[in-house]
Amino acid sequence: MHGWRVGYIAYPESIQDGLEKVQDTIPINVCQISQQLAKKVLSDYKSDWARDQVKTIQSNREIIWDAVAQMTGTVKTCGAFYFFVKLPMGIQDEKAVKFLAENFKVGVLPGNSSGMSGYLRVSYGNLKLEECQKASLRLKQGLASILRGEMSDSS
C-alpha cells in the first residue's frame, strides 16, 4: 500500500499515555478511500494477492540492493521502499539524476529532496519483478559509470 500513507503502531501499554499526547498534537487525517483500502488489505492479509505483493517487494529489495551496494556509504533502509545511494564526493544529486535518466533510462530522485544531499533515493516498491530486474541492470551500469568518472560536468 505504499503511496497511500496509511500506518499503524503496535506498542506496549506502558507507553500509551505518551503516545496519546503526541498523537493529540498532530493534526492529521487519512482520507476515506485510503482508510477503506487499508481495512480491506488488513482483513485479507492472508490472501494470495497480499502474499504475492510482499514476496515481490522482498525480491525487488534484494535485486536493487545488488545494484546499489557498489556505492560506498549507501544506506540500506529498514521499513521503507527505497535506499539512499551515496554519490562520490563532488557529484551533485540533480546532475546524477539527469545523467542516469538520459543515459541509462533509470528514474531516481535526488537525495536532497528528502534531506539527504549527496545521495540518490532509489525506490523499488512499485515495480513488477521483471521490470525491476531489467531496471537494476541499467542502474548498476549507470552507477558504475558514475564511479568511473564518466559523468561529464555538463550532465
C-alpha positions as CSV (number, residue, x, y, z in Angstrom):
1,M,0.0,0.0,0.0
2,H,3.0,2.3,-0.5
3,G,2.0,5.7,-1.6
4,W,-1.3,5.7,0.3
5,R,0.2,6.8,3.6
6,V,-1.7,4.6,6.0
7,G,0.1,3.4,9.0
8,Y,-0.4,2.0,12.5
9,I,1.6,1.2,15.5
10,A,1.8,-1.7,17.9
11,Y,3.2,-0.7,21.3
12,P,3.3,-1.8,24.9
13,E,0.5,-0.5,27.0
14,S,3.1,1.2,29.3
15,I,3.7,4.0,26.7
16,Q,0.1,4.6,25.8
17,D,-0.2,7.9,27.7
18,G,2.8,9.3,26.0
19,L,1.7,8.3,22.5
20,E,-1.7,9.8,23.1
21,K,-0.1,13.1,24.0
22,V,2.0,13.1,20.8
23,Q,-0.9,12.0,18.6
24,D,-3.2,14.6,20.1
25,T,-0.9,17.4,18.9
26,I,-0.6,16.2,15.3
27,P,-3.5,17.4,13.1
28,I,-3.6,14.5,10.6
29,N,-6.3,12.7,8.7
30,V,-6.1,9.8,6.4
31,C,-8.6,10.2,3.5
32,Q,-11.6,7.8,3.4
33,I,-10.5,5.9,0.3
34,S,-7.2,5.1,2.0
35,Q,-8.9,4.0,5.2
36,Q,-11.2,1.7,3.2
37,L,-8.3,0.2,1.2
38,A,-6.3,-0.4,4.4
39,K,-9.3,-2.1,6.0
40,K,-9.7,-4.4,3.1
41,V,-6.0,-5.2,2.8
42,L,-5.6,-5.8,6.6
43,S,-8.7,-8.0,6.7
44,D,-7.5,-10.0,3.7
45,Y,-3.8,-10.2,4.7
46,K,-3.7,-13.9,4.2
47,S,-4.8,-13.6,0.6
48,D,-2.7,-14.7,-2.3
49,W,-2.6,-11.0,-3.5
50,A,-1.1,-9.7,-0.3
51,R,1.4,-12.6,-0.1
52,D,2.5,-12.0,-3.7
53,Q,2.9,-8.3,-3.1
54,V,5.2,-8.9,-0.1
55,K,7.2,-11.6,-2.0
56,T,7.7,-9.2,-4.9
57,I,8.8,-6.3,-2.7
58,Q,11.3,-8.6,-0.9
59,S,12.7,-9.8,-4.2
60,N,12.9,-6.3,-5.6
61,R,14.7,-5.1,-2.4
62,E,17.5,-7.7,-2.9
63,I,17.7,-7.1,-6.7
64,I,18.1,-3.3,-6.2
65,W,20.4,-3.7,-3.3
66,D,22.7,-5.8,-5.5
67,A,22.8,-2.9,-8.0
68,V,23.4,-0.1,-5.4
69,A,25.7,-1.9,-2.9
70,Q,28.8,-0.9,-5.0
71,M,28.4,2.7,-3.8
72,T,30.3,3.1,-0.5
73,G,28.1,4.7,2.1
74,T,24.8,3.6,0.7
75,V,22.1,3.3,3.3
76,K,20.1,0.0,3.4
77,T,16.9,1.4,4.9
78,C,14.5,-0.7,7.0
79,G,10.8,-0.4,6.7
80,A,11.0,1.7,3.5
81,F,10.7,1.0,-0.2
82,Y,13.9,2.8,-1.2
83,F,17.6,3.1,-0.5
84,F,19.7,6.2,-0.1
85,V,22.6,5.7,-2.5
86,K,25.8,7.7,-1.6
87,L,27.3,9.6,-4.5
88,P,31.0,10.2,-4.9
89,M,32.3,13.5,-3.4
90,G,31.6,16.4,-5.7
91,I,28.7,14.8,-7.7
92,Q,25.5,16.8,-7.4
93,D,22.3,14.9,-6.8
94,E,20.3,16.6,-9.6
95,K,23.1,16.1,-12.2
96,A,23.3,12.4,-11.3
97,V,19.5,12.0,-11.7
98,K,19.7,13.6,-15.1
99,F,22.7,11.5,-16.1
100,L,21.0,8.3,-15.1
101,A,17.7,9.2,-16.8
102,E,19.3,10.3,-20.1
103,N,22.0,7.7,-20.4
104,F,20.6,4.6,-18.7
105,K,16.8,5.2,-18.7
106,V,16.6,4.9,-14.9
107,G,14.4,7.2,-12.8
108,V,15.6,8.1,-9.3
109,L,15.1,11.0,-7.0
110,P,17.8,13.4,-5.8
111,G,18.6,12.8,-2.1
112,N,18.3,16.4,-1.3
113,S,14.5,16.2,-1.9
114,S,14.5,14.0,1.2
115,G,17.1,15.9,3.2
116,M,19.9,13.7,2.1
117,S,22.2,15.8,-0.1
118,G,24.9,13.8,-1.8
119,Y,22.7,10.8,-2.2
120,L,20.1,9.4,-4.6
121,R,16.8,8.0,-3.4
122,V,16.2,4.7,-5.3
123,S,12.8,3.2,-4.9
124,Y,11.8,-0.4,-5.6
125,G,8.3,-0.7,-4.2
126,N,6.2,-0.1,-7.2
127,L,7.9,-2.3,-9.8
128,K,6.9,-5.7,-11.2
129,L,9.6,-8.2,-10.7
130,E,10.6,-8.4,-14.4
131,E,10.8,-4.6,-14.7
132,C,12.9,-4.5,-11.5
133,Q,15.4,-7.0,-12.9
134,K,15.8,-5.0,-16.1
135,A,16.0,-1.6,-14.4
136,S,18.5,-2.9,-11.8
137,L,20.9,-3.8,-14.6
138,R,20.7,-0.4,-16.1
139,L,21.0,1.2,-12.7
140,K,24.1,-0.9,-11.9
141,Q,25.7,0.1,-15.2
142,G,24.9,3.8,-14.6
143,L,26.3,3.8,-11.1
144,A,29.4,2.1,-12.3
145,S,29.7,4.7,-14.9
146,I,29.5,7.5,-12.3
147,L,32.2,5.7,-10.2
148,R,34.5,5.6,-13.2
149,G,34.1,9.3,-13.6
150,E,32.2,9.1,-16.9
151,M,29.6,11.7,-15.9
152,S,30.6,14.9,-17.6
153,D,30.3,18.3,-16.0
154,S,27.5,19.2,-18.4
155,S,25.4,16.3,-17.4
